Amino acid sequence: MDNKRVLIIEDDVEINKLLSKILEEANINSVPAYSGTEGLLQFKTNKFDLILLDLMLPGINGEEFLKELRETSLIPVIIISAKSTLDDKVGLLRLGADDYITKPFAKEEVKARVEVQLRRREFLNNKEENILVWKDLILDKKQRIVKLKEESMDLTNSEFDILQLLMENPKKVFSKRNIFEKIGKGLYLGDDNTISVHVSNIRKKFLKVTKEEYIKTVWGIGFILD
């Protein structure tokens, strides 16, 4: 859990310090905020992996903070509150909270729930890093799978590598030399038509699924994902 950062939004100074200490013992860094307004400012100006959120806050209260947060972010949020009814918990989970801890809380429970959310976020982040998306086109770098409009595309290794390069750099024009050398084909000799053939084959396979042209030719330069 090293290098993880948690924003603690809790107006009670002693509880805020206690939560910070619990996280510190788990080798998790924390930043305190003592109002919803301060918490929102911290979130907008710094990077965090998780938020611990009280509900009864000065300025913007917990519910308002959560509503505004969910308009732009899916960062995990654990509510820590004295409210303990089922309706309270269900309402906040539907509002976008990921977990709920009732005050007074046990140190080990806080630690365990925080670690669960951080592991889950790390897993999703790692998974997202392997997935490239462009319009209705999805490429999984790890499993080397390509889908267009949910249809699996049967690409050769070279076709896959070309498409991955273009999807990693959308709107960027690549010359045939650039593509040839970046996908590890060696030294480009100038009159080699290999890349054009591979691109043509990709287009033909895509055309069976959609009429939209994903890879466009920039005449005299090369190819671009558009």
C-alpha positions as CSV (number, residue, x, y, z in Angstrom):
1,M,0.0,0.0,0.0
2,D,3.0,2.3,-0.3
3,N,2.5,5.6,-2.2
4,K,-1.3,5.4,-1.8
5,R,-2.9,8.6,-0.8
6,V,-6.2,9.0,1.1
7,L,-8.2,12.2,1.6
8,I,-9.9,12.2,5.0
9,I,-12.8,14.7,5.1
10,E,-13.9,14.8,8.8
11,D,-14.5,18.0,10.8
12,D,-13.9,16.4,14.1
13,V,-10.1,17.0,14.6
14,E,-9.6,14.0,16.9
15,I,-11.4,11.6,14.7
16,N,-9.5,12.9,11.7
17,K,-6.2,12.4,13.5
18,L,-7.3,8.9,14.6
19,L,-8.1,7.9,11.0
20,S,-4.8,9.3,9.8
21,K,-3.0,7.2,12.4
22,I,-4.8,4.1,11.4
23,L,-3.7,4.7,7.8
24,E,-0.2,5.5,8.8
25,E,0.1,2.1,10.6
26,A,-0.9,0.5,7.3
27,N,1.8,2.5,5.4
28,I,-0.9,4.6,3.7
29,N,-0.5,8.4,3.3
30,S,-3.3,10.7,4.2
31,V,-4.3,14.3,3.8
32,P,-6.8,15.9,6.2
33,A,-9.7,18.2,5.3
34,Y,-12.1,19.6,7.9
35,S,-15.1,20.7,5.7
36,G,-16.7,19.6,2.5
37,T,-15.6,22.8,0.8
38,E,-11.9,22.2,1.8
39,G,-12.2,18.5,0.8
40,L,-13.5,19.5,-2.7
41,L,-10.6,21.9,-3.1
42,Q,-8.1,19.3,-2.1
43,F,-9.6,16.7,-4.5
44,K,-9.4,19.2,-7.4
45,T,-5.8,20.2,-6.8
46,N,-4.2,16.9,-5.7
47,K,-4.3,13.2,-6.7
48,F,-5.9,10.7,-4.3
49,D,-6.6,7.0,-4.4
50,L,-9.5,7.0,-1.9
51,I,-11.7,9.3,0.1
52,L,-13.0,8.8,3.6
53,L,-16.0,11.0,4.0
54,D,-18.0,12.2,7.0
55,L,-21.6,13.3,6.4
56,M,-22.2,16.1,8.9
57,L,-19.7,18.6,7.6
58,P,-19.5,22.4,7.6
59,G,-19.7,24.1,4.2
60,I,-20.7,21.4,1.7
61,N,-22.1,18.4,3.6
62,G,-21.2,14.8,2.8
63,E,-24.2,14.1,0.5
64,E,-23.6,17.3,-1.5
65,F,-19.9,16.5,-1.8
66,L,-20.6,13.0,-3.1
67,K,-23.1,14.2,-5.7
68,E,-20.7,16.8,-7.0
69,L,-17.8,14.3,-7.0
70,R,-19.7,11.7,-8.9
71,E,-20.3,14.1,-11.8
72,T,-16.6,13.9,-12.7
73,S,-14.9,11.0,-10.8
74,L,-15.2,7.3,-9.9
75,I,-12.7,7.5,-7.1
76,P,-13.6,5.1,-4.3
77,V,-15.5,6.7,-1.4
78,I,-16.0,5.2,2.1
79,I,-18.6,7.0,4.2
80,I,-17.8,7.2,7.9
81,S,-20.9,8.3,9.8
82,A,-22.9,8.0,13.0
83,K,-26.0,7.4,10.8
84,S,-26.6,3.7,11.0
85,T,-30.1,3.0,9.6
86,L,-30.4,0.7,6.6
87,D,-32.1,3.5,4.7
88,D,-29.2,5.8,5.3
89,K,-26.7,3.2,4.0
90,V,-28.7,2.2,1.0
91,G,-29.4,5.8,0.0
92,L,-25.7,6.7,0.1
93,L,-24.6,3.6,-1.7
94,R,-27.1,4.5,-4.5
95,L,-25.7,8.0,-4.5
96,G,-22.3,6.7,-5.3
97,A,-20.5,5.6,-2.1
98,D,-18.5,2.4,-2.3
99,D,-18.7,1.4,1.3
100,Y,-20.1,2.5,4.7
101,I,-18.5,2.4,8.2
102,T,-20.6,3.3,11.2
103,K,-19.2,5.4,14.1
104,P,-17.9,4.4,16.5
105,F,-15.6,2.2,14.4
106,A,-13.0,-0.4,15.2
107,K,-9.4,0.3,13.9
108,E,-9.1,-3.0,12.2
109,E,-12.4,-2.6,10.3
110,V,-11.3,0.8,8.9
111,K,-7.9,-0.6,7.9
112,A,-9.5,-3.7,6.2
113,R,-12.2,-1.8,4.3
114,V,-9.6,0.8,3.1
115,E,-7.3,-1.9,1.9
116,V,-10.1,-3.6,0.0
117,Q,-11.0,-0.5,-1.8
118,L,-7.4,0.4,-2.6
119,R,-6.7,-3.2,-4.0
120,R,-9.9,-3.0,-6.1
121,R,-8.9,0.4,-7.5
122,E,-5.4,-0.8,-8.3
123,F,-6.8,-3.9,-10.1
124,L,-9.2,-1.8,-12.2
125,N,-6.4,0.7,-13.0
126,N,-4.1,-2.1,-14.1
127,K,-6.9,-3.6,-16.2
128,E,-7.7,-0.3,-17.8
129,E,-4.1,0.2,-18.7
130,N,-4.3,-2.9,-20.9
131,I,-7.5,-1.7,-22.7
132,L,-7.5,0.7,-25.6
133,V,-10.8,2.2,-26.8
134,W,-11.6,4.3,-29.8
135,K,-15.3,4.8,-30.7
136,D,-16.7,1.2,-31.1
137,L,-13.2,-0.4,-31.3
138,I,-11.7,-2.1,-28.3
139,L,-8.2,-3.6,-28.1
140,D,-6.9,-5.7,-25.2
141,K,-3.1,-5.4,-25.2
142,K,-2.6,-8.2,-22.7
143,Q,-4.9,-10.8,-24.2
144,R,-4.3,-9.5,-27.8
145,I,-8.0,-9.3,-28.5
146,V,-9.7,-6.8,-30.8
147,K,-13.5,-6.2,-30.9
148,L,-15.4,-3.9,-33.2
149,K,-19.0,-3.3,-32.3
150,E,-18.7,-6.3,-30.0
151,E,-17.6,-8.5,-32.9
152,S,-14.3,-10.3,-32.4
153,M,-11.7,-9.4,-35.1
154,D,-9.3,-12.1,-36.3
155,L,-6.1,-10.1,-36.9
156,T,-2.6,-11.4,-37.6
157,N,0.2,-10.4,-35.2
158,S,1.4,-7.7,-37.5
159,E,-2.1,-6.3,-38.0
160,F,-2.7,-6.3,-34.3
161,D,0.6,-4.4,-33.7
162,I,-0.2,-1.8,-36.3
163,L,-3.6,-1.2,-34.8
164,Q,-2.3,-1.0,-31.3
165,L,0.3,1.6,-32.4
166,L,-2.4,3.7,-34.0
167,M,-4.9,3.3,-31.0
168,E,-2.2,4.4,-28.6
169,N,-1.7,7.5,-30.7
170,P,-5.0,8.5,-32.1
171,K,-5.1,11.5,-34.4
172,K,-1.4,11.1,-35.0
173,V,-0.1,10.5,-38.6
174,F,2.4,7.6,-39.0
175,S,4.5,7.1,-42.1
176,K,5.0,3.6,-43.4
177,R,8.6,3.9,-42.2
178,N,7.4,4.9,-38.7
179,I,5.0,1.9,-38.4
180,F,7.5,-0.6,-39.9
181,E,10.2,0.3,-37.5
182,K,8.0,0.8,-34.4
183,I,6.4,-2.6,-34.7
184,G,9.8,-4.2,-34.8
185,K,10.1,-5.2,-38.5
186,G,13.6,-3.9,-38.8
187,L,15.0,-1.4,-41.2
188,Y,12.6,0.1,-43.7
189,L,13.9,-0.1,-47.3
190,G,11.6,2.5,-48.8
191,D,9.9,0.4,-51.5
192,D,8.5,-2.1,-49.1
193,N,4.7,-2.4,-49.5
194,T,4.2,-4.6,-46.4
195,I,2.5,-1.9,-44.2
196,S,0.1,-0.9,-46.9
197,V,-1.0,-4.5,-47.3
198,H,-1.5,-5.0,-43.6
199,V,-3.6,-1.8,-43.3
200,S,-5.6,-2.8,-46.3
201,N,-6.3,-6.2,-44.7
202,I,-7.4,-4.5,-41.4
203,R,-9.8,-2.3,-43.3
204,K,-11.3,-5.2,-45.2
205,K,-12.0,-7.0,-41.9
206,F,-13.5,-3.9,-40.3
207,L,-15.7,-3.4,-43.4
208,K,-17.5,-6.6,-42.6
209,V,-18.7,-5.0,-39.4
210,T,-19.0,-1.3,-40.1
211,K,-18.8,1.1,-43.1
212,E,-17.1,3.6,-40.9
213,E,-13.5,4.1,-41.9
214,Y,-11.3,3.9,-38.8
215,I,-7.8,4.0,-40.4
216,K,-7.5,6.8,-43.0
217,T,-4.8,7.5,-45.5
218,V,-3.0,10.8,-45.4
219,W,-1.7,11.0,-48.9
220,G,2.0,11.4,-49.2
221,I,2.5,10.9,-45.5
222,G,1.0,7.7,-44.1
223,F,-1.9,6.5,-41.9
224,I,-4.0,7.9,-39.0
225,L,-6.6,6.5,-36.7
226,D,-9.6,8.8,-37.1
